[in-house]
């Protein structure tokens, strides 16, 4: 099995419009959550979200193309362009384009385009539905758009495993490179779900925070008084590449994909299995894939949404798998800062973990004030912590019982 390394990073998210500014905000424990500006949210009980700021699709793609692309695809294209340039694979450089592919995850896809299309049909009639509606709303459109824009003719597919999509996309893309079916892959996730319908649904489910105070304090993973997650949008793309290819062309190597594990709870459409049994399976399978034991892990980037059930189940799963060592292992949720990007969350968090490894700094869980007796681990409260990180675990769990775990390693040479 070929070793797979990360040679390019790109992101647009609530904390920044590139990896460097994003990491700077993470390192200082900043929040990207604020009042919703994309529509009038005054009739909702949750009126804040993690929006991408200063994103101008017309400037990036031109007026004609921008109007034919849903925001979820626009964000994916913007992040992918960064990642390819960062990897030195733009302008046709690097491996043959027939040997570069795409695996991209999204939880809800082009939801805004779907709502707009339904409204046009109901209010104006069938002849007023946009001719671009179907290609805009398909869940594989962001992946297809990356392929078309950059001439990438390798394996190309979309992954939809709810909030585990980003992790699954990276894991499956790594498998493709390991099997020798591609020399490099664009992998990650994109999400644009800040629309009234989505927020209303999450609110009535009881999953979304309705915190009545400073929006930047609304995302409170593992805190006793947490009351749900904060919806966010954005995209994060990683370039995964065969180690020998990366070394041959002198690419910057940010880290290595050491292991990947995935599982299903087979329990409930919206609640995690009691005790996190599915999460345990995914974490154990990732460790087995990496050939590592729990003692080798230096840090866990938790799924950590800020809902009561998720945080309890994930904490229980970590304690079950890691035993007494769980209490000495730093565990943090960066969703406390950037919110929950749903299908893009795992991709952004993998990017953050790679930056953390290279910076020697563990990201904090901000807004952590009151310990919860059921969540009693070291959640790196409120301030980043210096540490040597060689191996990190990053979890992603989604509605429907999808679980996906990545093991990321600091590159230690060939």
C-alpha positions in Angstrom: 0.0 0.0 0.0 1.4 3.4 -1.1 2.0 6.0 1.5 -0.3 9.1 1.1 0.8 12.6 2.1 -0.9 16.0 2.0 0.8 18.5 -0.3 -1.8 21.2 -0.7 -4.4 23.0 1.5 -7.3 25.4 0.6 -10.2 26.7 2.5 -13.0 29.3 2.8 -14.7 29.2 6.1 -16.1 31.5 8.9 -12.6 32.1 10.3 -10.7 33.0 7.1 -10.5 32.7 3.4 -7.2 30.7 3.3 -5.4 28.2 5.5 -3.0 30.8 7.1 -5.6 33.2 8.3 -7.8 30.4 9.5 -5.0 28.9 11.6 -4.1 32.3 13.0 -7.7 32.6 14.3 -7.7 29.1 15.7 -4.4 29.6 17.5 -5.7 32.7 19.3 -9.1 31.1 20.1 -11.2 33.4 18.0 -14.8 32.8 16.9 -16.2 33.2 13.4 -19.8 33.1 14.5 -22.0 36.2 14.1 -25.5 37.4 13.2 -26.9 36.0 9.9 -26.6 38.5 7.1 -27.7 36.4 4.1 -31.4 36.8 4.9 -33.7 38.2 7.5 -33.6 35.7 10.3 -35.8 37.7 12.7 -38.5 35.1 12.8 -36.1 32.3 13.8 -35.2 31.3 17.3 -31.6 31.0 16.1 -30.4 34.1 14.3 -26.6 33.5 14.1 -24.3 31.3 12.1 -20.8 30.9 10.8 -20.8 32.7 7.4 -17.9 33.0 5.0 -17.0 36.7 4.9 -16.0 38.8 1.9 -16.7 36.1 -0.6 -17.3 37.6 -4.1 -18.2 34.8 -6.6 -18.5 37.3 -9.5 -14.9 38.5 -8.9 -13.7 34.9 -8.8 -15.7 33.3 -11.6 -17.3 36.1 -13.6 -21.0 37.1 -13.6 -22.1 34.5 -16.2 -20.5 31.5 -14.4 -21.3 32.7 -10.9 -25.1 32.7 -11.6 -24.9 29.2 -13.0 -23.2 27.8 -9.8 -24.8 27.3 -6.4 -22.8 28.7 -3.5 -21.7 25.2 -2.4 -20.0 24.7 -5.8 -18.5 28.2 -5.8 -16.9 27.6 -2.3 -15.5 24.2 -3.5 -14.0 25.8 -6.6 -12.4 28.6 -4.6 -10.9 26.3 -2.0 -9.7 23.8 -4.7 -7.9 26.6 -6.6 -6.0 27.5 -3.5 -5.1 23.8 -2.7 -3.9 23.1 -6.2 -1.7 26.3 -6.3 -0.4 25.5 -2.8 0.6 22.0 -4.0 2.2 23.4 -7.1 -0.3 21.4 -9.3 -2.0 24.4 -11.0 -1.4 25.3 -14.6 -1.0 21.6 -15.5 2.1 20.9 -13.4 2.7 17.7 -11.5 1.2 14.3 -12.3 -0.7 13.7 -15.5 -4.3 15.0 -15.3 -5.6 11.5 -16.0 -4.0 10.4 -12.8 -5.5 13.2 -10.6 -9.1 12.7 -9.2 -11.6 14.2 -6.9 -13.7 12.9 -3.9 -15.8 15.7 -2.4 -18.3 15.5 0.5 -21.4 17.5 1.3 -24.2 17.0 3.8 -27.0 18.9 2.1 -25.5 20.0 -1.3 -27.1 22.9 -3.2 -30.0 23.4 -0.8 -30.4 27.1 -1.7 -30.8 26.2 -5.4 -33.4 23.6 -4.5 -35.5 26.1 -2.4 -35.2 28.7 -5.2 -36.3 26.2 -7.8 -39.3 25.0 -5.8 -40.4 28.6 -5.2 -40.0 29.5 -8.9 -42.2 26.5 -9.8 -44.9 27.2 -7.2 -45.0 31.0 -7.7 -44.3 31.5 -11.4 -45.1 28.1 -13.1 -43.0 25.3 -14.7 -41.7 27.5 -17.5 -39.9 29.8 -15.1 -37.8 27.1 -13.5 -34.1 27.8 -14.3 -32.5 25.6 -17.1 -29.5 25.5 -14.7 -31.6 24.1 -11.8 -30.8 20.4 -12.4 -27.1 20.7 -12.8 -26.9 23.2 -10.0 -28.7 21.0 -7.4 -27.1 17.6 -8.1 -24.9 16.5 -5.1 -22.1 15.5 -7.5 -21.9 18.9 -9.1 -19.1 20.4 -6.9 -16.9 17.3 -7.6 -17.8 17.5 -11.3 -17.0 21.2 -11.4 -13.6 20.7 -10.0 -12.8 18.0 -12.6 -14.1 20.2 -15.5 -12.4 23.4 -14.3 -9.0 21.8 -13.9 -9.1 18.9 -16.4 -8.9 16.2 -13.7 -9.7 12.9 -15.4 -9.0 10.5 -12.5 -11.7 8.9 -10.2 -14.4 11.5 -9.5 -17.2 11.1 -7.0 -19.3 12.7 -4.4 -19.8 11.4 -0.8 -22.9 12.1 1.3 -22.6 10.7 4.8 -24.1 13.7 6.6 -21.6 15.3 9.0 -19.1 12.5 8.4 -18.8 13.4 4.7 -15.6 15.3 4.9 -13.8 12.6 6.8 -15.2 9.9 4.5 -14.1 11.9 1.4 -10.5 12.2 2.6 -10.4 8.5 3.7 -11.8 7.2 0.4 -9.5 9.4 -1.6 -6.6 8.1 0.3 -7.7 4.6 -0.4 -7.7 5.4 -4.2 -4.1 6.7 -4.0 -3.0 3.7 -1.9 -4.5 1.3 -4.4 -2.6 2.9 -7.3 -5.7 4.2 -9.1 -4.5 7.8 -8.9 -1.3 9.7 -8.2 -3.0 12.6 -6.5 -6.6 13.4 -5.4 -8.4 16.5 -4.4 -10.4 15.6 -1.3 -12.5 17.4 1.2 -16.0 18.9 1.6 -18.1 21.9 0.8 -21.3 23.1 2.4 -23.7 26.1 2.0 -26.6 25.4 4.2 -27.4 28.8 5.8 -30.9 29.0 4.5 -34.1 29.5 6.5 -35.5 26.0 5.8 -32.5 24.2 7.0 -32.2 26.3 10.2 -35.9 26.0 10.9 -35.6 22.2 10.6 -32.6 22.0 12.9 -34.3 24.2 15.5 -37.5 22.1 15.7 -35.3 19.0 16.0 -33.7 20.6 19.1 -30.2 20.3 17.5 -29.4 24.0 17.0 -28.2 26.4 19.6 -30.7 29.2 20.5 -28.3 30.9 22.8 -29.6 34.4 23.7 -26.4 36.4 24.0 -23.2 37.1 22.2 -23.3 34.8 19.1 -19.5 34.2 19.5 -20.3 32.4 22.7 -23.1 30.2 21.3 -20.9 27.2 20.3 -20.1 25.5 23.6 -19.0 21.9 23.0 -18.7 19.7 26.2 -19.8 22.6 28.5 -22.6 21.8 30.9 -24.8 24.5 29.5 -24.3 23.7 25.8 -27.6 23.8 23.9 -26.8 22.7 20.4 -24.6 23.3 17.4 -24.1 26.4 15.3 -24.7 26.1 11.6 -21.8 27.2 9.4 -20.8 27.2 5.7 -17.5 26.8 3.8 -15.2 24.5 2.0 -11.9 22.8 2.8 -9.9 20.9 0.2 -6.7 18.8 0.7 -4.4 17.6 -2.0 -3.5 14.0 -1.3 -0.5 12.5 -3.2 1.7 9.5 -3.4 4.7 10.0 -1.2 7.2 9.1 -4.0 5.5 11.6 -6.4 5.6 14.4 -3.8 9.3 13.7 -3.0 10.2 13.5 -6.7 8.9 17.0 -7.4 10.0 18.6 -4.1 6.5 19.3 -2.9 5.8 20.7 0.6 4.5 17.9 2.8 2.1 19.0 5.5 1.5 15.5 6.9 0.5 12.0 6.2 -2.8 10.1 6.1 -1.9 7.2 8.4 -5.2 5.5 8.9 -8.9 5.6 8.2 -11.9 3.8 9.7 -15.6 4.0 9.1 -18.7 2.4 10.6 -22.4 2.6 11.1 -24.3 2.8 14.3 -27.3 0.9 12.8 -29.3 2.4 15.6 -31.3 5.6 14.9 -31.7 8.2 12.2 -30.8 11.2 14.4 -29.4 9.9 17.7 -26.0 8.4 18.3 -25.8 4.9 19.7 -25.7 4.8 23.5 -22.1 4.7 24.7 -20.8 5.6 21.2 -20.5 2.1 20.1 -20.3 3.0 16.4 -17.8 5.7 17.1 -15.6 3.2 18.9 -15.7 0.9 15.9 -14.6 3.8 13.6 -11.8 4.9 15.9 -10.5 1.3 16.4 -10.6 0.6 12.7 -8.6 3.7 12.0 -6.0 2.7 14.5 -5.9 -0.8 13.1 -5.5 0.6 9.6 -2.6 2.8 10.8 -1.0 -0.1 12.7 -1.1 2.0 15.9 -2.4 1.6 19.4 -4.4 4.1 21.5 -1.1 4.9 23.3 0.3 6.3 20.1 -2.3 9.1 19.8 -1.2 12.5 21.0 -4.4 14.5 20.4 -8.0 14.0 19.4 -9.9 16.5 17.3 -13.4 15.7 18.5 -16.5 15.8 16.4 -17.7 17.9 19.4 -20.9 19.5 18.1 -22.2 21.0 21.3 -25.3 18.9 21.4 -26.0 17.0 24.7 -26.2 13.5 23.1 -23.3 13.8 20.7 -20.8 15.2 23.2 -21.9 12.6 25.8 -21.6 9.7 23.4 -18.3 10.8 22.0 -16.8 11.2 25.5 -18.0 7.8 26.5 -16.5 6.3 23.3 -13.1 7.9 23.9 -13.1 6.6 27.5 -14.1 3.1 26.4 -11.4 2.9 23.7 -8.6 4.7 25.5 -9.2 3.5 29.0 -7.5 5.4 31.8 -5.3 7.2 29.3 -8.3 9.1 28.1 -8.0 11.4 31.0 -4.5 12.4 30.1 -5.2 12.8 26.4 -6.0 16.3 25.0 -9.4 16.4 23.2 -10.7 19.6 21.7 -13.5 20.7 19.4 -12.7 23.5 16.9 -16.4 23.8 16.1 -16.4 26.1 19.2 -14.7 28.6 16.9 -15.8 27.9 13.3 -19.2 26.3 14.0 -20.5 23.1 12.3 -19.8 23.0 8.6 -21.8 19.7 8.4 -20.4 17.8 5.4 -17.4 20.0 5.2 -16.6 19.9 8.9 -14.2 16.9 8.8 -12.2 18.4 5.9 -11.7 21.7 7.7 -10.8 20.0 10.9 -8.3 17.7 9.1 -6.7 20.9 7.7 -6.6 22.5 11.2 -5.0 19.3 12.7 -2.3 19.4 10.0 -1.6 23.1 10.8 -1.6 22.3 14.5 1.0 19.5 14.1 3.3 21.8 12.2 2.9 24.6 14.6 3.3 22.4 17.7 0.1 23.9 19.2 -3.2 22.1 20.3 -6.3 24.0 19.3 -8.6 25.0 22.2 -12.2 24.4 22.9 -13.4 28.0 23.5 -16.5 29.0 25.5 -15.8 26.1 28.0 -16.9 27.5 31.4 -18.8 24.9 33.4 -17.7 21.2 33.5 -20.2 18.6 32.8 -19.9 15.5 35.0 -20.7 13.3 32.0 -18.0 15.0 29.9 -15.0 14.9 32.1 -11.9 14.8 29.8 -9.2 17.4 29.0 -11.0 19.5 26.4 -8.1 22.1 26.2 -10.3 24.8 27.6 -10.2 28.3 26.0 -6.5 28.6 25.2 -4.3 26.8 22.7 -1.6 24.7 24.3 2.0 24.1 23.1 2.7 20.4 22.5 4.6 18.1 20.2 2.0 16.3 18.0 3.2 13.3 16.0 -0.1 11.4 15.7 -3.6 12.9 15.9 -7.1 11.4 15.5 -9.9 13.4 13.9 -13.5 12.2 14.3 -16.6 12.9 12.2 -20.1 11.5 13.0 -23.3 12.1 11.1 -27.1 11.8 11.1 -28.1 8.3 10.2 -25.3 6.8 12.3 -22.4 7.5 9.9 -19.0 7.4 11.6 -15.6 8.2 10.1 -12.2 8.7 11.8 -8.9 9.8 10.3 -5.4 9.2 11.8 -3.1 12.0 10.7 0.7 12.0 11.2 3.4 14.6 11.2 5.6 13.8 8.3 8.8 12.1 9.6 10.5 11.5 6.2 10.6 8.6 3.8 
